Amino acid sequence: MDALQETFTLLQQKGHRLTTARRIIVETLIESGGHLSADELADQVRQAAPGVGRMTVYRTLDLLNELGLIRPVYQGTGAAHYVWLHNGHHHHLICSGCDQVIEFDDCVIESVSERLSSRFNFQIEGHLLELYGLCGDCHK
């Protein structure tokens, strides 16, 4: 099952209506790779569906965040950008010199998550990993 269908299924399982507006917002967010501010997302959604208002976008972002599907990240821009937590996680390398963001899929903290979960009796549902340093160009 793809991310779009998984999201729709989860919304319905949690008792949330799957409105046309929510469908368009989720589709737009996933198609963008999930790196949009709320305003950027609202602008893109309005191009596809002019009747969908900004507040509907904001409420949907809050709901997706509450469900653990997205997380806001603040990377020096002032506005939150929302990232999609594919399979419950998302990873970035962030250059402190030029602010370049490199996404990677290798999940290297699964064993750490398991140890922390056991040690603190804490059920981990997902994670956002951001590592800061210097990219190859800035390191030179």
N, C-alpha and C positions, 0 to 999 in steps of 0.2 A: 504494500500500500504506500502511495507517495505522501509527501508532507501535506499536500493540500487535502487529500481525502482523510488522512489521519486527523487533521485539525477539525475538519467538518464533523467527523465521528465523535471526537472528544467534546466538542461544543454541545452536540446533541446528548451525549451520555451524561454530561454535567447539568443538563436541563436548560441549556441556553438555546434560544431560537436561532435558526440558521436563515437570517434574512438575506435578501438580495444585497443590501448594503454591506453586510458582514462578509458575504462571499467575495464581493468585489475588493474589499479592503484586504482580506487575507490573500487573495490571488495576487493583488498588486504587490503586497509586501514580500511574498515568496518569490515572485518573478524578479523582483529587484535585488534579490540576494539578501534582503533583510537589513540593509544598511541605509536607512532613511530616517530623517527627522520626522516628527509628526507633521510639520508644515509641508515638507516635501511629499510625504505620503498623501496628505490631503489634496495637494495640487494634482498629483498623478491620478488619484481616484476621481477627482472632479472632471478630468479629461475623459475618463471612461464612463462616468455616471454623474452628470452635472447636478443631479438632485441630491447627492449625498453630501451632507454638511460636515463642516470641520468638527463639530462636537460629536458627531457619530463616529468619526475617525478616532478622536481622543478617547471616547468611551470604549471603543473596540480595542484600542491599544492597551488600555487599563485592564480589560478583561483578559486579553492574551497574555499579559504580564502576570496577572493573578493566577492563570492556569499554568504558568511556567513555560510557555511556548516562546516567549521573547524576553529580552532583558534590555533595559536602557544602558547605554554606555556613553561616557562623557570623555571625549578625546580632544580636549582643548578648544572645541568650537563653541562652547557655551550652551548649545542646545543638545538635548539627548538625541542620540541616534539609536534606533532599535535594531537589535541583531536577533536573528532567528536561531533558536537553540535546536539545531538538527539532532535528533536522537538524544535530546537533553543536554547537549553541550556545544560550546563554541570556543574557538581558540584564536588568539591574535599575538603576533609579534609587533610591537610598536616602537618605532625609532624615536628616540628622544631628541635627535638632531633635526630631522626633517618632517617628523610626524607621519611618515609612511606607515601604513598598516598592512601587514602580511597575514593572511588567513592560512591556517593549516588544519588538516583533518586528523592527524595522528593524535590519538588520545593517550597521552603518556601518564595520566594521573589516576587511572582506574584503580591501581593497587593502593595508592594513597587514599583515595576515596573510601575504599573498603576498610582500610585500617582505621580511618577517622570515624567512619560509621560505627564500627565495632567498639572502638575506644570510648566514644561519647554517647553511645546508644542513640544515634541520630540517623534518621532515614534520609539519605541524600537523593534528591530527585533530579539534579542537574547541576551544571557548573558553567561559568564563563571564565576562561583563563586568559589573562593578559600578561605578557612578559615584556618588559621594557628594556631597551638597550640601544645600540647603534647598528644601523644597517651597514652593509659593505661599503657603500659610498661615503657615509659619514665617519666610518671607522678609520678610513685612510688618512 
